[in-house]
Amino acid sequence: MNFGSGENKAADIDLSKIKRGPLVAALIIGAFVAILNETLLNIAFPDLMKEFLILRYNGWQQHTCLS
């Protein structure tokens, strides 16, 4: 590698040939799965708290420990 030449290899990449459809589809699916995950965990928390014998509920601890 020639670090002193000042050449920027990133500028040589042709971005017009990148297919945007699969990229957008992956982002939309990822967002849907993230929202679904949050919803399912929110519904499952009471049962998980009973299972692990957690008697006191502190929202900040739940958010900090599970993030």
N, C-alpha and C positions, 0 to 999 in steps of 0.2 A: 504494500500500500504506500502510496505517495501522499503523505499528509501535508507537505509543504507547498503543493502545487496550487491549492486554492480551488480545485475543481469541485463542483457540487454534483454528485451523481444523482441526487434526488431530482434535480432539474431536468435530467435526461429521460425521465419516465413519462411515457405518453398516457395520460389519464383518460383520454377520450375512448380508449378501447376497453375500459373497465365496464362490466355489465352491472348496471345499477339495480335491476330487478331483484336478483338474488340477495344483494346486500340489503335492500329495503325490506324484503321479506324476512330476512334473518333478524333485523332490528325489530320489526313488528311482532314476530313470534316471541322474541326475547322479552319485550315489554309485556306481552300478554302473560307469559309464564311468571314473570316477576310479580305482577298484580295478582294473579291467581295464587301464588305462593303466600303472599301477605294475607289474602283473604282466608285461605285454608288454615294458616297458623293462628289467625285471630279466632277462628271458630274452635280450634283444637286446644287453645291455652287452658281453659277450665279443666278439661279432662287430663291434660298433662300435669297441671298443678295438683290434682287429686292423686294421680299415679305416683308422683315424686314427693308427696306429702308436704307440699308447700302451703303453709297456712295463711301467710300474709302476702298481700298483693301490693307491690310497689311498681308503678309504671316505669319509673326511671331505671330501676334495676332490670326489668324485663327488657327494655329497649337496649340498655348498655350491654347486658350479658349475651343477648342473642343476635346482636348486630355483627 
